[in-house]
Amino acid sequence: MLSVLKPVRACLATMLALVVQFGLGMILNLYVSVPASDQHASFVREVETAPFTLTAHALVGLLLIGAGGVFMIRAIGTGDRLVIALAAAGLGTILGAFVAGEAFVRDGQTSVSLTMAMLTGAALACYIAALVRLGAVRRPGEGAQARVADAAWPAGHTAAMPLTPGWQDRGLASPPVPGERGAGDHGLGGRSGESR
């Protein structure tokens, strides 16, 4: 189950960044005007000279692309096709929203802003679905190893239950459970006393 924790954390981090990005986008769209000088500037120049909210929005966008890439790698590690597909879809929608954001800075069209918001929502939906799926996924082999370990013990015993060494030499048909009559040193002592 530990193998699922890393992709879960990466997914949660990406989702948190998406929520922050959505909030920044709403503030930018409603309350901040993009300077005319930034409409034809490069991305680096835009980050350097733009208002704080626009700069933060652009930087969080880059962070989202990185987070989506990390989750994609973690998803591949799980070997689950659905999780991989959702991670790829989420990363694709993040990239689409980033491109739409750059287009919005250039022309300020409301349709582009709507596209950016819709893609952000779609990305969030992908990661929510991936998180739900990860909750039901165990890395291939973990469940099988546990079943093989349990199958090696007699009925009523599990690998988690400690056994008393030497039970085969004492003629027992199965390993004694600690606390039962004949188990451990107490059982050996009792048998020795009987022989005396």
C-alpha positions in Angstrom: 0.0 0.0 0.0 3.0 2.3 0.5 3.6 2.2 -3.2 0.3 4.1 -3.7 1.3 7.0 -1.3 3.7 8.7 -3.7 1.2 9.1 -6.6 -1.5 10.1 -4.1 0.7 12.9 -2.7 1.6 14.0 -6.2 -2.1 14.0 -7.2 -3.1 16.0 -4.1 -0.3 18.6 -4.7 -1.5 19.0 -8.3 -5.1 19.5 -7.2 -4.1 22.1 -4.6 -2.1 24.0 -7.2 -5.1 23.9 -9.6 -7.4 25.4 -6.9 -4.9 28.2 -6.3 -4.5 28.8 -10.0 -8.3 28.9 -10.5 -8.6 31.5 -7.7 -5.8 33.6 -9.1 -7.4 33.4 -12.6 -10.7 34.7 -11.2 -9.1 37.6 -9.4 -7.1 38.5 -12.5 -10.1 38.3 -14.8 -12.3 40.4 -12.6 -10.1 42.9 -10.9 -6.8 43.2 -12.8 -6.2 44.8 -16.3 -3.4 43.4 -18.4 -1.0 46.2 -19.4 -0.9 46.9 -23.1 2.9 46.5 -23.0 2.5 42.9 -21.9 0.3 41.9 -24.8 3.2 41.4 -27.1 5.9 40.7 -24.6 7.7 37.4 -24.2 6.8 35.1 -21.3 9.9 36.1 -19.3 9.3 39.8 -19.9 5.6 39.3 -18.9 6.7 37.7 -15.6 9.1 40.5 -14.9 6.9 43.5 -15.7 3.3 42.3 -15.2 1.2 43.1 -12.2 1.7 40.7 -9.2 -1.4 38.7 -9.8 -0.6 38.1 -13.4 3.0 37.1 -12.5 1.8 34.7 -9.8 -0.8 33.3 -12.2 1.9 32.6 -14.8 4.4 31.1 -12.3 1.7 28.8 -10.8 1.0 27.7 -14.3 4.6 26.6 -14.8 4.4 24.9 -11.4 1.3 23.1 -12.5 2.9 21.7 -15.6 5.8 20.4 -13.4 3.4 18.9 -10.9 1.3 17.3 -13.7 4.5 15.8 -15.1 5.6 14.4 -11.7 2.1 12.8 -11.2 2.3 11.3 -14.7 5.6 9.6 -13.8 4.1 8.4 -10.5 1.0 7.1 -12.3 3.1 5.1 -14.8 4.8 3.5 -11.7 1.5 2.2 -10.4 0.9 0.2 -13.6 -2.8 1.0 -13.6 -4.0 2.0 -17.1 -6.9 4.1 -15.8 -4.7 6.1 -13.5 -2.2 6.6 -16.3 -4.9 7.8 -18.7 -6.4 10.2 -16.2 -2.9 11.6 -15.4 -2.3 12.1 -19.2 -5.6 13.8 -19.6 -5.0 16.0 -16.6 -1.6 17.0 -17.9 -3.0 17.7 -21.4 -5.7 19.9 -20.0 -3.2 21.8 -17.9 -1.1 22.5 -21.0 -4.2 23.6 -22.9 -5.1 26.0 -20.1 -1.6 27.4 -20.1 -1.7 28.0 -23.9 -5.2 29.6 -23.5 -3.8 31.8 -20.7 -1.1 33.1 -22.9 -3.6 33.8 -25.7 -5.8 35.7 -23.2 -2.8 38.0 -22.3 -2.4 38.7 -26.0 -6.0 39.6 -27.0 -8.1 39.5 -23.8 -11.0 37.8 -25.4 -13.6 36.5 -23.0 -14.0 33.2 -25.0 -10.3 32.4 -24.4 -10.8 33.2 -20.6 -13.7 30.8 -20.6 -11.7 28.1 -22.3 -9.0 28.5 -19.8 -11.4 28.1 -16.9 -13.1 25.1 -18.4 -9.8 23.3 -19.0 -8.8 24.0 -15.4 -12.1 22.5 -14.2 -11.5 19.5 -16.5 -8.0 19.0 -15.2 -9.4 19.1 -11.6 -12.0 16.5 -12.5 -9.3 14.2 -14.0 -7.2 14.4 -10.8 -10.2 13.8 -8.5 -11.1 10.7 -10.5 -7.4 9.6 -10.4 -7.4 10.1 -6.6 -10.5 8.0 -6.2 -9.0 5.3 -8.4 -5.8 5.3 -6.4 -7.8 4.6 -3.3 -8.8 1.3 -4.7 -5.5 0.3 -6.3 -2.8 -1.8 -4.9 0.5 -2.2 -6.7 0.5 -5.5 -8.7 2.2 -8.3 -6.7 1.5 -6.9 -3.2 -1.8 -8.7 -2.8 -0.4 -11.9 -4.4 2.6 -11.9 -2.0 0.3 -11.6 1.0 -1.9 -14.5 -0.2 1.2 -16.7 -0.9 2.5 -15.9 2.6 -0.8 -16.8 4.3 -1.1 -20.0 2.2 2.2 -21.3 3.6 0.6 -21.5 7.1 -1.9 -24.1 8.3 -5.5 -23.2 8.6 -6.2 -20.8 11.5 -2.6 -19.4 11.5 -1.3 -16.3 9.7 2.1 -15.0 8.9 1.6 -12.2 11.5 1.4 -14.8 14.3 4.7 -15.8 15.9 5.5 -19.5 16.1 7.5 -21.5 18.7 10.6 -22.9 17.1 11.1 -26.7 17.2 7.4 -27.6 16.9 8.2 -30.2 14.2 10.7 -31.9 16.5 8.0 -32.2 19.2 5.8 -34.3 17.0 3.1 -31.6 16.5 1.0 -31.7 13.4 0.9 -27.9 13.1 2.7 -25.0 14.7 1.3 -24.2 18.2 -0.2 -20.7 18.8 1.4 -18.9 21.7 -0.7 -19.2 24.8 -2.1 -22.6 23.9 -1.2 -25.7 25.9 2.1 -27.2 24.7 3.3 -23.9 23.1 6.7 -22.3 24.0 9.0 -23.1 26.8 6.0 -23.7 29.2 4.9 -26.6 27.1 8.3 -28.1 26.9 8.7 -27.7 30.7 5.4 -29.4 31.3 6.3 -32.3 29.1 9.7 -32.6 30.7 8.0 -32.7 34.1 5.7 -35.4 33.0 8.6 -37.5 31.7 10.3 -37.2 35.1 
